[in-house]
Amino acid sequence: MAADTSGERESAIGNGLEEKGCEEAGRGNSEASLHGGRESSAMERLNEMIRTVPNFPKPGIHFKDITPLLRDSDTFKESIILLANEYRGKDINLIVATEARGFIIGSALALELGVGFVPLRKPSKLPYKTLKHEFKLGHCNDTLEIHTDAVRAGEKVLIFDDVLATGGTAEAVGHIIKKLGGEVAGYAFLVEIEKLKGRDKLKDYDVFSLLKC
């Protein structure tokens, strides 16, 4: 359970990413600092819990590991509350997240916001009728599936993932939501790797990241 879900992130994080911690983020300079010292201290704690593992899962990749953050109940809870604070009172019906780390924080975030949660999975993992979406990630192809009744027409969906890297997976999820008739209310991420410019693929949408590396 670390901040890397597919070949997208393996190739992306391998592009010379420096081994350093993350910074409090948001949409702009420092929105996620929220209301002052207490929240900033929480951000510092979260930052300290993002561990960089060099040369994993292969040489040249600096892997952003979120398992220390999840293991500590205080920082896990703080991450959920800080993410939820960005969306309280906003018109959101569902949170959709991809396996596997997206499920952990995405489902907790849905519970905190009082909305439903929908999983997106790799092929042949969901038991009911599915919509399949194939897309390119760098030089590779990938596929995600969702139950055909998971998103109803007109529902407003917040898409969550643990890391925003190149943005390819996030962009694909947006296409899936629209195929089912839903509306993409925005994108939320725990960590954003800025130098990979994943936001560029999501420029037509509201994007929030709690931490930036």
C-alpha positions in Angstrom: 0.0 0.0 0.0 2.2 2.8 -1.3 1.7 5.7 -3.5 2.0 3.9 -6.8 -0.7 1.9 -8.5 0.4 1.1 -12.0 3.0 1.4 -14.7 2.0 5.0 -15.0 3.5 5.7 -11.6 6.4 3.4 -12.0 7.6 5.1 -15.1 6.6 8.6 -13.8 8.2 8.5 -10.4 11.4 7.1 -12.0 11.9 10.4 -13.9 14.6 11.7 -11.5 12.2 12.6 -8.7 14.2 14.0 -5.8 14.1 12.1 -2.5 12.4 14.7 -0.4 9.2 15.1 1.6 6.0 16.6 0.4 4.6 20.1 1.0 1.2 21.2 2.0 -0.7 21.9 -1.2 -4.2 22.7 -2.3 -5.2 24.4 -5.6 -2.7 27.2 -5.5 0.1 28.4 -3.3 -1.0 27.1 0.1 -4.8 26.7 0.4 -4.4 23.5 2.3 -2.8 25.4 5.2 -6.5 26.1 6.0 -6.9 28.2 9.2 -3.5 28.6 10.7 -1.1 26.9 13.0 -3.1 23.9 14.1 -3.8 22.8 10.6 -0.2 23.6 9.4 1.1 21.4 12.2 -1.1 18.6 11.0 0.3 19.1 7.5 3.8 18.8 8.8 3.0 15.5 10.5 1.5 14.2 7.3 4.5 15.3 5.3 6.8 13.5 7.7 4.8 10.3 7.2 5.3 10.1 3.4 8.3 7.8 3.0 10.5 7.7 -0.1 11.8 4.3 -1.0 14.6 4.5 -3.6 14.9 1.9 -6.4 11.5 0.3 -5.8 9.9 -1.5 -7.5 12.8 -1.2 -9.9 16.0 0.8 -10.2 15.6 4.5 -10.8 12.1 4.8 -9.2 11.7 6.8 -6.0 8.5 5.3 -4.5 6.2 7.4 -2.4 5.1 5.1 0.4 2.0 6.2 2.3 1.8 3.1 4.6 3.4 4.9 7.6 0.7 7.6 7.4 -2.0 4.8 7.3 -0.5 2.9 10.2 -0.7 5.9 12.5 -4.3 6.5 13.5 -3.8 10.2 14.2 -2.3 11.0 10.8 -4.7 8.7 9.0 -7.6 10.5 10.6 -6.0 14.0 10.0 -5.6 13.2 6.3 -9.3 12.3 6.0 -10.5 15.3 7.9 -8.3 17.7 5.9 -9.5 16.3 2.6 -13.1 16.3 3.7 -12.9 20.0 4.9 -12.3 20.9 1.2 -15.6 19.4 0.2 -18.0 19.9 3.1 -21.2 21.5 1.9 -20.4 21.0 -1.7 -22.8 19.2 -4.1 -21.3 15.7 -4.3 -23.2 12.5 -4.5 -20.5 9.9 -4.8 -16.8 9.3 -4.5 -15.2 7.0 -7.1 -11.7 5.6 -6.6 -9.4 3.1 -8.3 -7.8 0.1 -6.6 -6.1 -0.4 -4.4 -4.8 2.5 -2.3 -7.6 4.8 -3.6 -10.0 2.5 -1.9 -8.5 2.9 1.6 -8.7 6.7 1.7 -11.5 7.2 -0.8 -14.0 5.1 1.2 -13.0 6.7 4.5 -13.4 10.1 2.8 -16.9 9.1 1.5 -17.9 8.1 5.1 -16.7 11.4 6.5 -18.7 13.3 3.9 -21.8 11.2 4.2 -21.8 10.1 0.5 -21.6 6.8 -1.3 -18.4 5.1 -2.5 -17.9 3.3 -5.8 -14.8 1.2 -6.7 -13.2 1.1 -10.1 -11.3 -2.2 -10.6 -9.1 -4.1 -12.9 -10.8 -6.5 -15.4 -12.8 -9.5 -14.0 -12.8 -8.3 -10.4 -16.3 -7.0 -10.2 -19.2 -9.5 -10.1 -22.0 -7.7 -11.8 -22.4 -6.2 -15.3 -19.5 -3.8 -16.0 -18.5 -1.0 -18.3 -15.0 -1.6 -19.6 -12.7 1.3 -20.5 -9.3 0.8 -22.1 -6.7 3.6 -22.2 -3.1 4.2 -22.8 -0.6 4.8 -20.0 2.7 5.9 -21.5 3.8 3.1 -23.8 1.3 0.6 -22.2 -2.4 -0.1 -22.3 -4.5 -0.4 -19.2 -8.1 -1.2 -18.5 -10.6 -0.3 -15.7 -14.1 -1.6 -15.1 -17.1 -0.2 -13.2 -20.5 -1.7 -12.5 -23.0 -0.3 -15.0 -25.4 0.7 -12.3 -22.8 2.3 -10.0 -23.3 5.9 -11.2 -26.7 7.3 -12.2 -27.3 9.9 -14.8 -26.8 13.4 -13.4 -25.0 12.3 -10.2 -22.1 14.5 -9.2 -18.9 12.5 -8.7 -15.7 13.3 -6.9 -12.8 11.2 -8.2 -10.2 10.3 -5.7 -6.8 8.7 -5.9 -3.8 8.6 -3.5 -1.3 10.1 -6.0 -1.5 12.4 -9.0 1.4 11.6 -11.2 1.1 11.9 -15.0 -2.7 12.1 -14.8 -3.5 9.3 -17.2 -5.5 7.2 -14.9 -7.4 10.1 -13.5 -8.3 11.3 -16.9 -9.5 7.8 -17.9 -11.7 7.7 -14.8 -13.3 11.0 -15.8 -14.2 9.5 -19.2 -15.8 6.4 -17.4 -18.0 8.6 -15.2 -19.2 10.6 -18.2 -20.0 7.4 -20.2 -22.4 6.4 -17.4 -24.0 9.8 -17.5 -22.5 11.2 -14.3 -20.9 14.6 -13.8 -17.3 15.0 -12.7 -17.5 17.3 -9.7 -13.7 17.4 -9.3 -10.6 15.5 -8.5 -9.0 15.0 -5.1 -5.5 13.5 -4.3 -3.5 12.9 -1.2 -0.2 13.5 -2.9 0.6 15.3 -6.1 4.0 15.0 -7.9 4.2 18.4 -9.4 7.0 17.9 -11.9 5.0 15.3 -13.8 2.3 17.9 -14.6 -0.6 15.6 -14.2 -2.9 18.6 -13.7 -2.5 19.5 -17.3 -4.7 16.6 -18.3 -7.3 17.7 -15.8 -7.3 21.4 -16.5 -11.1 21.6 -17.2 -11.9 20.4 -13.7 -11.5 21.4 -10.1 -8.4 19.7 -8.7 -7.3 19.5 -5.1 -4.2 17.8 -3.6 -3.4 17.8 0.1 0.3 17.5 -0.3 2.8 18.2 -3.1 6.1 16.6 -3.8 
